[in-house]
């Protein structure tokens, strides 16, 4: 499902992105965005959009399953342009997840929507979107935000394991959605939350807490070379995951959720 010239013009007419690069197929939009981030005069935000990824990446060693109809894109961001200081850069993943979560929830209001710290969006109990924030090497002051959102890629052709853990918007809606309209809505909402993060991060985290699917659950977190188990208390005002363990309360700025129940 290619993006038409009309689609590209619709995206250009928006106010968020200043540069657009569209591919029918690419290995990884994040890799391409990291290359573009090295260009000193690159207008930012720069959008790298692909109809299909062949080597999309998630966090760590995870891969992102992509099929025709998915929405896969990356943004080269210059947080300083909107007053976002370095200390808040790890929180961009939370703001990005919140933007996607709200858009999906508004388009599919009858289905449960939630966020799994730090970067996954869940729809009807299964993953519908993943976000990967990277600081490209060789350049300072820029971030790459990669977003994969299952829009019109029905999971009938996916593996049994994926069908148990992931879902697409079309699977819930029962009909195709306007993928370009979904993209524009996500970009507009991302702009809103990033700008608010720069001036009032607590407002972002207060909103994020409403969607946290881990709060109150027993969670096993892989933090570096150790696993931590505890009851999740949501996130604090720095965006850190709060776990209540037998050793006491532990806030975690990074890590991977292994399991929760």
Secondary structure, 3 states (H helix, E strand, C coil): CCCCHHHHHHHHCCCCCCEEEEECCECCHHHHHHHHCCCCCCCCCEEEEECCECCCECCCCCECCCCCCCEEEEEEECHHHHCCCHHHHHHHHHHHHHHHHHHHHHHCCCCCEEEECCCEEEECCEEEEEEEEECCCCCCCCEEEEEEECCCCCHHHCCHHHHHHECCHHHHHCCCCCHHHHHHHHHHHHHHHHHHHHHCHHHHHHHHHCCECCCCCEEEEEECCEEEEEEEEEECCCCCEEEEECCEEEEECCCEEEEEC
